[in-house]
């Protein structure tokens, strides 16, 4: 839900002061020097980077404030990477919490005091999130850094962080306002969560030397010592988490039971992943993996990419929000904001500085806003409730008058409604191609068409002798797969080889991701998931006055886009359990009637003529209408192992699911443009054992095991 922003003023030194706490955000003397001494030096960050052997390093911070600590750390990491290009440490993760985020203008004003951080401050400004509770992941690829800015109360947020059993965090910056000014933050619950999340050897540093802070950290398992403070401060505290993770602590770290995500074998830049699919799900997860340096082979059974549900020329880009901050709405809101970040970066808009951006013109799109019309009494009640509840920031969705809406749309619309300023439309086929092109700039990515997935086999050590020579390497063979395909056409453009339709082909990989969309229906791999295919037909109507002037996406019971190549997308039907992709005259008439009824008192309806051009495809959904992202296994066979859940035992008493080297990204439904990037990032982060970009409750809501868990709780077991 909408967060409460900080109220600040600037003192005579130009330093921002929090009105609520009466404390400065950084030292009046030198904010940069304070950060370098207290947090970078107190944690011996540079020295630890040099000795680090893992591909990523995680800093967690309490109190983002102006972002100064983040900018200093990011700048230092860029320098480290430039000086050590072959070092195994490739990526910095910076996880920060903030209860009262600064308004963007105040943040920008505060950072003007540090010209040495101008490049970093500009990058943060272009990616600065809106005031919405939860995790906002932002990529700073030019600095090899990822920021997770968690907005909300630290005591609510840290328990929502998913942790490996060996811990998550390498170093802590304890930088909330002084304990005397903000005692609520410096509580035992914070120190206990720090212990839960810390790896053995994790360090902390803080400017304070308060006795109760020292005692609380020591009680949580940290070895605490004093160090000379910065500037006029006499002392500060530093320490290290040296306690070997006891079994009880390990259990706390994996308290999600069957929802625990770090149970699969980690993939690394030395791994090879096969992604089966040709649409947005396959493309987004390929890019997420490729950006981590992982080799990916994309296999699909079509002539080209984006021929299924991702093949529509235009798709609306907006979140489906409700009047409450439900799990469904929170997934939609955060997915939309993350997707917006990814798309703008891909298209090199909003001042991002990546040198691998795709030219704007290669992806047809327009972030022109999306208007949700108030076209009947039922909708009016729903929209009024959404506005009055005040759950969402106006920067995300806001009420709009008929006059303002008509101006936005450039046509006369006698409706009020809701307006999503950052929404718009994109061409899914163009986007898929651009995502794959971007992925190829980061890693070894191969696309194989006419490869129809048939089955996979998990290999073990006994299979070693039968593997081709190139598969003999140091990886654990127990986690390797043989994936079988049918070759469905003669000529393979990607390889130049020729194979007949009767041939099959076996590819070997460390991990398999099935992102097949509606192609999952009826396959053995998905037999344990309650999939819901939904047919949708979209019309492509010719443009003419007055709709040729339309400059925003219009939504009611259906939707209409501004023209692309002199045609508007008009959709869509919603036919459950229908896999047919033939165009139907009846559905064309249905689409036209939907728009005519919703916009009956406008001139628009007179121009909704159809010449027969339309497209139909089948989308894949789930019973709870949420995406599915995570490990794929035969969940139905596991129900008896979780019978205790039907007896009222909590989730943390259940064991994590047995690991498999197979995952899925599916059930994106009609909101694939909105949800695909974040669900792909969640999956990639899971497989690489990185911090996850979502609260645990949202991670659970999209986990493939959720259907099995619900059945177990309801005592629904197979006979």
PyMOL commands that set and color helices and strands:
alter all, ss='L'
color gray80, all
select helices_A, chain A and resi 31-41+45-51+68-83+104-111+115-127+141-143+154-160+188-197+211-219+247-253+257-259+280-290+309-311+327-346+360-362+377-389+402-409+428-440+461-466+469-471+477-479+517-520+524-526+547-549+585-598+604-607+635-647+651-653+669-687+696-701+706-713
alter helices_A, ss='H'
color red, helices_A
select strands_A, chain A and resi 8-10+16-18+23-24+56-62+91-98+134-140+145-151+169-174+198-206+222-228+235-241+272-276+295-299+315-317+365-366+370-373+398-400+417-420+424-426+445-448+451-458+481-487+504-509+511-514+531-542+553-555+559-560+567-571+575-576+614-622+628-631+662-666
alter strands_A, ss='S'
color yellow, strands_A
deselect
rebuild
show_as cartoon
